[in-house]
Amino acid sequence: MNLIIVESPAKAKTINKYLGKEYKVLASYGHIRDLPSKNGSVDPENNFQMLWEIDPFSKKYLKEITDTAIGSNKIILATDPDREGEAIAWHVKEVLDQKKLLKDKKIERVVFNEITKKAVTKGIENPRDIEPQLVDAYMARRALDYLVGFNISPILWTKLPGSKSAGRVQSVALKLISEKEHEIEQFVPKEYWTISLNFKNKDGKEIPSKLLIYNNNKVEKFSFLNKETVNEAINKINSKEYFISDISSQVYKRNPAAPFTTSTMQQVASGKCGFGASRTMQIAQKLYQGIDIEGEAVGLITYMRTDGTQISNEAISSFRDYISSNYGKQYLPGIQNNYSGKKAKNAQEAHEAIRPTEITRSPSEIEKYVNSDQFKLYDLIWKRALSSQMQSAEYDRNAIILLSKDENIKFRASGSVLKFDGFLKLYKGIDNKNEADEILPEVKNKETVNIDKIIDMQHFTEPPSRFSEASLVKKLEELGIGRPSTYANIISVLSTRNYVDLINKRFHPTDRGKLLAAFLEKLFAKYVDYNFTANLENQLDEITSGKVKWIGVLENFWRDFNKNVQSVKQKRTREVLDLLNDSLGELIFNTTQDGEIDRKCPLCTAGKLSLKNSFRGGAFIGCSNYPECKFTRPLSKRKTAEQNALPEPKSIGTNDSGKELILKSGRFGPYLQYELEEEANDTTKKKKSKKKIENKNFRNVSIPKGISIDSIDLERAKFICSLPKIIGQHPDTGKDIILNSGRFGPYLKCENKSARIENSEDIFTIGLNRAVTMIAEAKPGRISSSEIKYLGEHPEDKKPVRVMKGKFGPYIKYKSLNATIPEEKDPNEINMEEALTLIEKRKEYDKNRKKKKK
């Protein structure tokens, strides 16, 4: 018998069906060993020797592997075809070797780029050895992550209470998010104006155009800064006569995009499907490992962790046949499209791009076998891959130059018409750059034209946009920081450690996150520097290619890093906060008219404002005269301004009952208040406090998080106060679908299902069709802003099992039991089996603790 070892049970199940009885496929359930979170796991004084510990969760699966290995003739390590997969294979081999189970046994390493019968058979027929350089690169990366986390995190616990941890790459991502927030907070809008003009030719046809040259100077964004300069320009424009001085036409080609890499898949799935990076990877993993089709598990896509943009010649040949048969030869380029030069800055692995395993399996054919999320992602992957081998789209682009007779003022009119759709035949609607036809009338050179309408528009510059998951992944990739396989985990850690909030799908750093970013920038500046982190990533890649030795990379890093750590350890907490006061300066304190930092306490006037930090509440600004003066405010000046934006209640108008709607600010944020009808008052139950008795005639309605108070007009106020409201009835059950807003934000509810509305602004526009779709995709039970993932029902009592975000890190929630998730595990990757193991371990721990108390 031959033993095949893979990572996941889903992959094992699929491969088992492809191979005969002489093979047995078992899963390791990911990494079987890791560095324990204790001192000495990596020893810099002894060539960075590592102390590996078998994961308690993995013990029972490892026992099954070792028991089976005893009676096996050959052991085949078939873990994923990347650096992590190579490391898992190495760990399994090391453990089996330590148990002396490899004597007289053949051990092989095989990889499958896709989970199909053909690919699995081919992989088994072409074994190789474990690549030591890939293992070395893994060892270096794991040691670096341990050395950074294990040395900086204890400093945080003493100097910045409440801060959980600091990671090598996650800290750089947090710095990006915090710097973006600082830009937004310091942003001052600038006014500017634009001028466009509609001409008419002799046939009365309109020619829309934009001002290009004014007074012989090129018109820039800030050429017109106020209404006065615009009026002056308009008068001058009106005083001139115009003619057509030039007509040009050219064919413009738009080329198809390369097939997906991990990063581009995450970005497009975020924009088109609303999936986070972790969610995208979970769905892709399932599509790769196998979907049940007519009783057979079939891998639908190739391996989803890849930097490569190339596709195998065999796949390209099948793509070209499919395009020719289904769309026509005019959609087929003369030679195959090549994307080998389109790799990302930090591309490393030699895998294919993500593509369907069989292009003949169109999205419509597999739709009945997959759920809605799987279908959406497969549809994107299929269309992106196939369109990458189609002809370019062609446009006829026309331009008309309109000139004043004195040649001082010039306008330009542009138009384009789609001549041949090419790849857009398939990819239109997915591509954000779809261009609508803009047809210009036929005109002749030197033809005189008349002014029909001058349009002047006032604009204000916009602050930079906060990062979404897609744009953060794109930025990290541009900087060469992290790797595609790590992006989802980086984002997950920032969120579960409460360093960022995801509001309306945009990252907002929490005050705790801002303080941590400032701390690292001030005291560990080198190690959160973008170039340093990117260069370190390059060195790790050079280990993979054999250019440098992993011990040397670690020695160079540890030498300076250790000195930095010892230096920071000597600083007192007050000294650290004083450094941060100076570092953050005008970002957290007001400034005088002279530009000086103003730290005078506005309450007692004698004290000095300073950074404070509490274990529970995180960072805030307080007075140095505490406890005599108890003045506090948020760390963010913007949040402070929002709190102070409504010092007095503001009347919005009256509702349909003629009662006044008042916008107020409270300790939990802005809210609307209105007087109840008398009938409503009569139904009021027995009061529990004087405060409730005093307010029994009024109803307070919170403004959902993510909705600006500046946008609250009468119509919006009435809508918010009308919640909960029925959107309509579910077409299948006839039950009401209810829109409401709760403590965790707006949501939809139908029977026992609730679906969170991610973007609060959507509550004003959401319709029945979208509501039905969201309810269909929702899981049964209540929703919570702290929920990371719903795992399903416990097999014994059918009670829900969830992965939750807690103040002290992620945990498993089952009934009243909370089981901590180990730091080395990504909470988004936890499955039900792992959760059940953690639940049992927690039960055992609680039982032992009770015994000790007795």
URSUL-V276194 format. One record per residue. N is the residue number from 0. RES is the residue in one small letter. PSI is psi in radians with two decimals (* if undefined). OMEGA is omega in whole degrees, 0 to 359 (999 if undefined). BURIAL is b if it has 16 or more other C-alpha atoms within 10 Angstrom, else e. Layout:
N RES PSI OMEGA BURIAL
N RES PSI OMEGA BURIAL
This chain:
0 m 2.52 178 e
1 n 2.31 180 b
2 l 2.19 175 b
3 i 2.27 181 b
4 i 2.17 176 b
5 v 3.09 181 b
6 e -0.82 193 b
7 s 2.61 179 b
8 p -0.55 180 b
9 a -0.76 178 b
10 k -0.71 179 b
11 a -0.75 181 b
12 k -0.77 181 b
13 t -0.82 183 b
14 i -0.61 178 b
15 n -0.63 182 b
16 k -0.42 182 e
17 y -0.42 187 b
18 l 2.78 183 e
19 g -3.02 184 e
20 k -0.29 180 e
21 e -0.04 179 e
22 y 2.47 171 b
23 k 2.22 184 b
24 v 2.14 179 b
25 l 2.70 181 b
26 a 2.46 176 b
27 s -0.18 184 b
28 y 0.92 178 b
29 g -2.64 180 b
30 h 2.37 179 b
31 i -0.33 180 b
32 r 2.68 174 b
33 d 3.02 177 b
34 l 2.13 179 b
35 p 2.60 181 b
36 s 1.21 178 e
37 k 2.88 182 e
38 n 2.39 176 e
39 g 0.03 179 e
40 s -0.55 171 b
41 v 2.18 185 b
42 d 1.70 181 e
43 p -0.42 181 b
44 e -0.16 184 e
45 n 0.97 179 e
46 n 0.59 177 e
47 f 0.68 177 b
48 q 2.44 185 e
49 m 2.41 179 b
50 l 1.78 182 e
51 w 2.57 181 e
52 e 2.34 180 e
53 i 2.28 180 b
54 d 2.24 179 e
55 p -0.62 180 e
56 f -0.58 186 b
57 s -0.21 188 b
58 k -0.77 184 e
59 k -0.59 178 e
60 y -0.60 178 b
61 l -0.62 178 b
62 k -0.72 179 e
63 e -0.68 179 e
64 i -0.81 182 b
65 t -0.68 179 b
66 d -0.71 180 e
67 t -0.61 182 b
68 a -0.55 182 b
69 i -0.74 183 e
70 g 0.24 182 e
71 s 2.57 176 b
72 n -0.61 183 e
73 k 2.45 178 b
74 i 2.14 183 b
75 i 2.08 179 b
76 l 1.87 187 b
77 a 0.71 177 b
78 t 3.02 188 b
79 d 2.67 184 b
80 p 0.92 176 b
81 d -3.03 184 b
82 r -0.73 179 b
83 e -0.71 178 b
84 g -0.69 178 b
85 e -0.67 180 b
86 a -0.72 179 b
87 i -0.75 178 b
88 a -0.75 180 b
89 w -0.76 179 b
90 h -0.79 180 b
91 v -0.79 179 b
92 k -0.75 180 b
93 e -0.76 181 e
94 v -0.77 179 b
95 l -0.63 179 b
96 d -0.73 179 e
97 q -0.55 179 e
98 k 0.09 177 e
99 k 0.75 181 e
100 l 0.00 184 b
101 l -0.05 182 b
102 k 2.27 180 e
103 d 0.34 178 e
104 k 2.50 177 e
105 k 2.30 179 e
106 i 2.29 184 b
107 e 2.68 175 b
108 r 2.17 176 b
109 v 2.72 178 b
110 v 2.58 177 b
111 f 2.05 177 b
112 n -0.35 175 b
113 e 2.69 182 b
114 i 1.36 173 b
115 t 2.81 182 b
116 k -0.71 181 b
117 k -0.79 182 e
118 a -0.66 180 e
119 v -0.78 179 b
120 t -0.76 180 e
121 k -0.70 179 e
122 g -0.77 180 b
123 i -0.61 182 b
124 e -0.21 183 e
125 n 1.17 181 e
126 p 2.88 175 b
127 r -3.12 175 e
128 d 2.85 172 e
129 i 2.35 182 b
130 e 1.91 185 e
131 p -0.54 181 e
132 q -0.62 175 b
133 l -0.69 178 b
134 v -0.73 178 b
135 d -0.74 180 b
136 a -0.68 176 b
137 y -0.78 181 b
138 m -0.78 181 b
139 a -0.79 180 b
140 r -0.78 182 b
141 r -0.70 179 e
142 a -0.74 178 b
143 l -0.82 181 b
144 d -0.69 179 e
145 y -0.84 183 b
146 l -0.70 179 b
147 v -0.93 183 b
148 g -0.78 186 b
149 f -0.41 180 b
150 n -0.59 180 b
151 i -0.67 185 b
152 s -0.80 178 b
153 p -0.55 177 b
154 i -0.71 179 b
155 l -0.72 184 b
156 w -0.53 181 e
157 t -0.66 184 e
158 k -0.57 180 b
159 l 1.33 182 b
160 p 2.41 180 b
161 g -0.39 177 b
162 s 2.25 189 b
163 k -0.91 185 b
164 s 2.91 175 b
165 a 2.15 181 b
166 g 2.83 185 b
167 r -0.77 182 b
168 v -0.60 181 b
169 q -0.56 180 b
170 s -0.60 178 b
171 v -0.68 177 b
172 a -0.71 177 b
173 l -0.67 178 b
174 k -0.74 178 b
175 l -0.82 182 b
176 i -0.72 181 b
177 s -0.72 179 b
178 e -0.67 177 b
179 k -0.70 179 b
180 e -0.70 178 b
181 h -0.70 178 b
182 e -0.75 181 e
183 i -0.75 182 b
184 e -0.54 181 b
185 q -0.07 185 e
186 f 2.34 175 e
187 v 2.04 182 e
188 p 2.52 180 e
189 k 2.32 182 e
190 e 2.47 170 e
191 y 2.82 183 b
192 w 2.64 174 b
193 t 2.67 179 b
194 i 2.20 172 b
195 s 2.84 188 b
196 l 2.40 173 b
197 n 2.01 174 b
198 f 2.86 171 b
199 k 2.37 177 b
200 n -3.01 185 b
201 k -0.40 179 e
202 d 0.06 180 e
203 g 0.19 178 e
204 k 2.42 184 e
205 e 2.44 176 b
206 i 1.67 178 b
207 p 2.33 184 b
208 s 2.88 179 b
209 k 2.55 180 b
210 l 2.18 184 b
211 l -0.80 180 b
212 i 2.31 176 b
213 y 2.20 184 b
214 n 0.70 179 e
215 n 0.24 178 e
216 n 2.45 178 e
217 k 2.35 181 e
218 v 2.13 178 b
219 e 3.10 182 e
220 k -0.71 184 e
221 f 0.54 177 e
222 s -0.57 180 e
223 f 1.91 188 b
224 l -0.27 181 b
225 n 3.03 183 e
226 k -0.59 182 e
227 e -0.82 181 e
228 t -0.57 179 e
229 v -0.80 180 b
230 n -0.69 179 e
231 e -0.75 179 e
232 a -0.73 181 b
233 i -0.75 179 b
234 n -0.70 181 e
235 k -0.73 179 e
236 i -0.74 181 b
237 n -0.43 184 e
238 s -0.08 185 e
239 k 2.81 171 b
240 e 2.58 189 b
241 y 2.67 176 b
242 f 2.88 179 b
243 i 2.06 184 b
244 s -0.33 182 b
245 d 2.46 176 e
246 i 2.20 180 b
247 s 2.66 180 e
248 s 2.39 178 e
249 q 2.73 177 e
250 v 2.24 181 e
251 y 2.32 181 b
252 k 2.41 172 b
253 r 2.12 184 e
254 n 2.61 176 b
255 p 2.71 178 b
256 a 2.76 176 b
257 a 2.71 175 b
258 p 2.88 188 b
259 f 2.41 157 b
260 t 3.08 178 b
261 t -0.81 184 b
262 s -0.86 182 b
263 t -0.57 176 b
264 m -0.77 179 b
265 q -0.72 182 b
266 q -0.83 182 b
267 v -0.68 179 b
268 a -0.58 177 b
269 s -0.81 183 b
270 g -0.67 186 b
271 k -0.56 184 e
272 c -0.21 182 e
273 g 0.28 180 b
274 f 2.42 170 b
275 g 2.94 182 b
276 a -0.75 181 b
277 s -0.74 180 b
278 r -0.74 179 b
279 t -0.78 183 b
280 m -0.61 178 b
281 q -0.77 181 b
282 i -0.78 180 b
283 a -0.67 179 b
284 q -0.76 180 b
285 k -0.72 179 b
286 l -0.60 179 b
287 y -0.77 187 b
288 q -0.47 175 b
289 g 2.36 176 b
290 i 2.43 181 b
291 d 2.00 178 e
292 i 1.98 180 e
293 e 0.75 176 e
294 g 0.00 180 e
295 e 2.29 178 e
296 a 2.17 184 b
297 v 2.21 173 b
298 g 2.14 187 b
299 l -0.43 180 b
300 i 2.85 176 b
301 t 3.08 185 b
302 y 2.33 192 b
303 m -0.01 175 b
304 r 1.67 186 b
305 t 2.58 172 b
306 d -0.19 188 b
307 g 2.57 176 b
308 t -0.02 181 b
309 q 2.76 178 b
310 i 2.56 181 b
311 s 2.62 180 e
312 n -0.62 179 e
313 e -0.75 179 e
314 a -0.73 180 b
315 i -0.70 179 b
316 s -0.75 179 e
317 s -0.61 177 e
318 f -0.81 184 b
319 r -0.67 177 b
320 d -0.72 181 b
321 y -0.75 180 b
322 i -0.80 181 b
323 s -0.73 183 e
324 s -0.64 188 e
325 n -0.38 183 e
326 y -0.32 180 e
327 g 2.67 184 e
328 k -0.39 179 e
329 q -0.30 179 e
330 y 0.04 184 b
331 l 2.09 178 b
332 p 2.72 182 e
333 g -0.75 175 e
334 i 2.75 183 e
335 q 2.52 177 b
336 n 2.40 183 b
337 n 2.26 182 e
338 y 0.37 184 b
339 s -0.40 180 e
340 g 0.12 186 e
341 k 0.29 183 e
342 k 2.64 177 e
343 a 2.84 181 b
344 k -0.64 185 e
345 n 0.45 180 b
346 a 2.47 184 b
347 q -0.82 187 b
348 e 2.75 183 e
349 a 0.44 182 e
350 h 2.81 173 b
351 e 2.83 170 b
352 a 2.94 179 b
353 i 2.21 181 b
354 r 2.88 174 b
355 p 2.54 178 b
356 t -0.55 176 b
357 e 1.98 184 b
358 i -0.37 179 b
359 t -0.26 174 e
360 r 1.49 182 e
361 s 2.77 179 e
362 p -0.66 182 b
363 s -0.54 181 e
364 e -0.56 183 e
365 i -0.04 187 b
366 e -0.67 184 b
367 k -0.20 182 e
368 y -0.15 185 e
369 v 2.84 175 b
370 n 3.07 188 e
371 s -0.69 180 e
372 d -0.72 178 b
373 q -0.67 179 b
374 f -0.77 181 b
375 k -0.78 182 b
376 l -0.71 178 b
377 y -0.71 178 b
378 d -0.76 178 b
379 l -0.83 183 b
380 i -0.78 182 b
381 w -0.85 183 b
382 k -0.68 180 b
383 r -0.76 182 b
384 a -0.84 183 b
385 l -0.75 182 b
386 s -0.40 180 b
387 s -0.32 180 b
388 q 0.37 178 b
389 m 2.96 179 b
390 q 2.71 176 b
391 s 2.66 172 b
392 a 2.56 181 b
393 e 2.37 178 b
394 y 2.50 166 b
395 d 2.03 181 b
396 r 2.19 181 b
397 n 2.56 177 b
398 a 2.39 177 b
399 i 2.24 176 b
400 i 2.19 180 b
401 l 2.17 190 b
402 l 2.47 173 b
403 s 2.67 185 b
404 k -0.44 176 e
405 d 0.01 175 e
406 e 0.41 178 b
407 n -0.38 184 e
408 i 2.32 183 b
409 k 2.36 175 b
410 f 2.72 178 b
411 r 2.29 175 b
412 a 2.31 181 b
413 s 2.53 177 b
414 g 2.73 177 b
415 s 2.57 180 b
416 v 2.30 178 b
417 l 2.05 183 b
418 k -0.73 179 e
419 f 2.18 188 b
420 d -0.46 177 b
421 g -2.28 183 b
422 f -0.35 179 b
423 l -0.28 175 b
424 k -0.61 183 e
425 l -0.65 192 b
426 y -0.03 181 b
427 k 2.43 182 e
428 g -0.44 174 e
429 i -0.65 182 e
430 d 2.25 179 e
431 n -0.25 188 e
432 k 0.34 180 e
433 n 2.30 183 e
434 e 2.17 176 e
435 a 2.60 178 e
436 d 2.33 173 e
437 e 1.77 188 e
438 i 2.22 177 e
439 l 2.57 178 b
440 p 2.76 176 e
441 e 2.27 180 e
442 v 2.93 179 b
443 k 2.61 178 e
444 n 2.48 180 e
445 k 0.03 180 e
446 e 2.39 178 e
447 t 2.44 178 b
448 v 2.74 181 b
449 n 2.60 176 b
450 i 2.22 177 b
451 d -0.85 183 e
452 k 2.36 174 e
453 i 2.26 182 b
454 i 2.01 174 e
455 d 2.33 184 e
456 m 2.36 177 e
457 q 2.40 178 e
458 h 2.81 171 e
459 f 2.43 178 e
460 t 2.54 182 e
461 e 2.54 175 e
462 p 2.75 178 e
463 p 2.58 180 e
464 s 2.50 173 e
465 r 2.78 180 b
466 f 2.36 164 b
467 s 3.07 177 b
468 e -0.72 182 b
469 a -0.81 183 b
470 s -0.50 176 b
471 l -0.76 177 b
472 v -0.76 180 b
473 k -0.74 181 b
474 k -0.77 179 e
475 l -0.70 179 b
476 e -0.73 179 b
477 e -0.68 182 e
478 l -0.18 182 b
479 g 0.52 183 b
480 i 2.30 181 b
481 g -3.08 179 b
482 r 2.71 183 b
483 p -0.68 182 b
484 s -0.28 184 b
485 t -0.24 187 b
486 y -0.78 181 b
487 a -0.72 181 b
488 n -0.68 178 b
489 i -0.84 182 b
490 i -0.72 180 b
491 s -0.78 182 b
492 v -0.77 180 b
493 l -0.69 181 b
494 s -0.82 184 b
495 t -0.40 177 b
496 r 0.08 179 b
497 n 0.58 175 b
498 y -0.38 176 b
499 v 2.69 170 b
500 d 2.50 176 b
501 l 1.79 182 e
502 i 2.17 184 e
503 n 0.69 177 b
504 k 0.40 176 b
505 r 2.50 182 b
506 f 2.18 174 b
507 h 2.09 178 b
508 p 2.37 174 b
509 t 2.91 178 b
510 d -0.63 178 b
511 r -0.71 178 b
512 g -0.70 178 b
513 k -0.73 181 b
514 l -0.72 179 b
515 l -0.76 180 b
516 a -0.72 179 b
517 a -0.70 179 b
518 f -0.86 182 b
519 l -0.65 180 b
520 e -0.61 182 b
521 k -0.71 189 b
522 l -0.29 177 b
523 f 0.80 188 b
524 a -0.75 183 e
525 k -0.61 189 b
526 y -0.04 170 b
527 v 0.23 176 b
528 d 2.35 184 e
529 y -0.79 182 b
530 n -0.71 180 e
531 f -0.79 181 e
532 t -0.72 179 b
533 a -0.70 179 b
534 n -0.63 178 e
535 l -0.68 176 b
536 e -0.71 179 b
537 n -0.68 178 b
538 q -0.66 178 b
539 l -0.65 177 b
540 d -0.59 179 b
541 e -0.49 173 b
542 i -0.76 180 b
543 t -0.71 183 b
544 s -0.04 176 e
545 g 0.18 182 e
546 k -0.56 179 e
547 v 2.82 180 b
548 k 2.48 186 b
549 w -0.61 180 b
550 i -0.70 180 b
551 g -0.72 178 e
552 v -0.77 180 b
553 l -0.71 179 b
554 e -0.79 180 e
555 n -0.67 180 e
556 f -0.85 189 e
557 w -0.58 184 b
558 r -0.95 182 e
559 d -0.62 183 e
560 f -0.74 180 b
561 n -0.71 177 e
562 k -0.74 180 e
563 n -0.77 181 b
564 v -0.82 182 b
565 q -0.64 179 e
566 s -0.77 182 e
567 v -0.60 180 e
568 k -0.50 182 b
569 q -0.31 185 e
570 k 2.43 176 e
571 r 2.73 182 e
572 t -0.72 180 b
573 r -0.66 178 e
574 e -0.69 179 e
575 v -0.79 180 b
576 l -0.62 177 b
577 d -0.68 177 e
578 l -0.70 180 b
579 l -0.58 175 b
580 n -0.80 181 b
581 d -0.65 183 e
582 s -0.80 183 e
583 l -0.55 172 b
584 g -2.04 186 b
585 e -0.16 177 b
586 l -0.51 182 b
587 i -0.28 179 b
588 f 2.67 177 b
589 n 2.83 178 e
590 t 2.65 177 e
591 t 3.07 178 e
592 q -0.44 180 e
593 d -0.01 180 e
594 g 0.14 179 e
595 e 2.57 178 e
596 i 2.22 180 b
597 d 1.89 182 e
598 r 0.29 180 b
599 k 2.34 180 b
600 c 2.18 181 b
601 p -0.24 183 e
602 l -0.97 183 e
603 c -0.26 180 e
604 t -0.24 182 e
605 a -0.51 183 e
606 g 3.01 182 b
607 k 2.27 180 e
608 l 2.48 182 b
609 s 2.79 174 b
610 l 2.39 173 b
611 k 2.84 179 b
612 n 2.35 177 b
613 s 2.65 183 e
614 f -0.71 184 e
615 r -0.81 188 e
616 g -0.26 182 e
617 g -2.70 187 b
618 a 2.54 174 b
619 f 3.01 177 b
620 i 2.27 180 b
621 g 3.01 183 b
622 c 2.50 180 b
623 s -0.27 180 b
624 n 0.22 176 b
625 y 2.41 12 e
626 p -0.06 179 e
627 e -0.74 178 e
628 c 2.17 185 b
629 k 0.46 180 e
630 f 2.29 173 b
631 t 2.73 173 b
632 r 2.85 179 e
633 p 2.78 177 b
634 l -0.70 184 b
635 s 2.25 176 b
636 k -0.58 180 b
637 r -0.75 178 e
638 k -0.67 178 e
639 t -0.76 180 e
640 a -0.68 179 e
641 e -0.68 178 b
642 q -0.63 182 b
643 n 0.01 185 e
644 a -0.43 181 e
645 l 1.12 179 e
646 p -0.48 178 e
647 e 2.53 176 e
648 p 2.55 183 e
649 k 2.25 179 e
650 s 2.26 180 e
651 i -0.49 184 b
652 g -2.80 180 b
653 t 2.58 178 e
654 n -3.05 185 b
655 d -0.32 178 e
656 s 0.05 179 e
657 g 0.14 179 e
658 k 2.47 183 e
659 e 2.35 175 e
660 l 2.13 184 b
661 i 2.27 176 b
662 l 2.16 183 b
663 k 2.91 176 b
664 s 2.27 180 b
665 g -3.10 183 e
666 r -0.37 178 e
667 f 0.28 178 e
668 g -3.10 183 e
669 p 2.62 178 b
670 y 2.85 177 b
671 l 2.51 179 b
672 q 2.41 175 b
673 y 2.78 182 b
674 e 2.40 180 b
675 l 2.75 174 e
676 e 2.75 182 e
677 e -0.67 180 e
678 e -0.68 180 e
679 a -0.63 180 e
680 n -0.64 183 e
681 d -0.45 182 e
682 t -0.03 182 e
683 t 2.30 181 e
684 k 3.10 180 e
685 k 2.30 185 e
686 k 2.56 182 e
687 k -0.31 182 e
688 s 2.83 178 e
689 k -0.66 182 e
690 k -0.73 181 e
691 k -0.58 178 e
692 i -0.73 181 e
693 e -0.60 185 e
694 n 0.29 186 e
695 k -0.42 182 b
696 n -0.02 185 b
697 f 2.63 175 e
698 r 2.31 177 e
699 n 2.30 181 b
700 v 2.05 181 b
701 s 2.53 172 b
702 i 2.15 181 b
703 p 2.48 178 b
704 k 2.35 179 b
705 g -0.16 177 e
706 i 2.12 182 e
707 s 2.42 179 e
708 i -0.41 178 b
709 d -0.38 182 e
710 s -0.06 184 e
711 i 1.78 172 b
712 d -3.05 184 e
713 l -0.75 182 e
714 e -0.77 180 e
715 r -0.70 180 e
716 a -0.79 179 b
717 k -0.66 180 b
718 f -0.81 182 e
719 i -0.69 180 b
720 c -0.31 181 b
721 s -0.20 181 e
722 l 2.53 358 e
723 p 2.57 179 b
724 k 2.67 181 e
725 i 2.15 177 b
726 i -0.62 181 b
727 g -2.99 180 b
728 q 2.51 178 e
729 h 2.24 185 b
730 p -0.44 182 e
731 d -0.69 187 e
732 t -0.34 183 e
733 g 0.03 181 e
734 k 2.65 181 e
735 d 2.41 169 b
736 i 2.09 188 b
737 i 2.31 174 b
738 l 2.27 181 b
739 n 2.96 176 b
740 s 2.28 181 b
741 g -2.88 184 e
742 r -0.35 179 e
743 f 0.21 178 e
744 g -3.10 182 b
745 p 2.61 181 b
746 y 2.88 174 b
747 l 2.58 179 b
748 k 2.36 174 b
749 c 2.02 185 b
750 e -2.11 184 e
751 n 0.28 181 e
752 k 2.40 176 b
753 s 2.43 180 b
754 a 2.14 180 b
755 r 2.43 175 b
756 i 1.91 188 b
757 e -0.76 181 b
758 n 1.97 185 b
759 s -0.54 180 b
760 e -0.39 183 b
761 d -0.28 182 e
762 i -0.44 183 b
763 f -0.25 186 e
764 t -0.18 187 e
765 i 2.34 181 e
766 g 3.13 185 e
767 l -0.73 183 e
768 n -0.82 180 e
769 r -0.65 179 e
770 a -0.74 179 b
771 v -0.74 179 b
772 t -0.80 182 e
773 m -0.69 179 b
774 i -0.69 180 b
775 a -0.59 183 e
776 e -0.16 183 e
777 a 2.75 177 b
778 k 2.63 179 b
779 p 2.66 176 b
780 g 3.11 180 e
781 r 2.73 177 e
782 i 2.77 181 b
783 s 2.51 178 e
784 s -0.27 181 e
785 s -0.12 183 e
786 e 2.19 177 b
787 i -0.70 188 b
788 k 2.39 173 b
789 y 2.10 185 b
790 l -0.47 182 b
791 g -2.86 183 e
792 e 2.49 176 e
793 h 2.32 185 b
794 p -0.38 184 e
795 e -0.86 186 e
796 d 0.09 177 e
797 k 0.28 176 e
798 k 2.56 184 e
799 p 2.52 175 b
800 v 2.17 185 b
801 r 2.67 170 b
802 v 2.17 187 b
803 m 2.74 175 b
804 k 2.10 182 b
805 g 2.96 181 b
806 k -0.55 183 e
807 f 0.36 177 e
808 g 3.01 183 b
809 p 2.67 180 b
810 y 2.88 176 b
811 i 2.29 178 b
812 k 2.11 176 b
813 y 1.97 187 b
814 k -2.17 181 e
815 s 0.10 184 e
816 l 2.33 176 e
817 n 2.13 181 b
818 a 2.09 181 b
819 t 2.43 176 b
820 i 2.22 180 b
821 p 2.56 184 e
822 e -0.59 185 e
823 e -0.14 181 e
824 k 2.36 177 e
825 d 2.08 182 b
826 p -0.47 179 b
827 n -0.31 182 b
828 e -0.07 180 b
829 i 2.33 176 b
830 n 3.10 185 e
831 m -0.72 182 b
832 e -0.74 178 e
833 e -0.70 180 e
834 a -0.74 180 b
835 l -0.65 177 b
836 t -0.77 179 e
837 l -0.62 179 b
838 i -0.78 180 b
839 e -0.70 178 e
840 k -0.67 179 b
841 r -0.72 178 b
842 k -0.74 180 e
843 e -0.72 179 e
844 y -0.78 180 e
845 d -0.67 180 e
846 k -0.77 180 e
847 n -0.63 180 e
848 r -0.67 178 e
849 k -0.68 179 e
850 k -0.72 180 e
851 k -0.66 180 e
852 k -0.61 179 e
853 k * 999 e
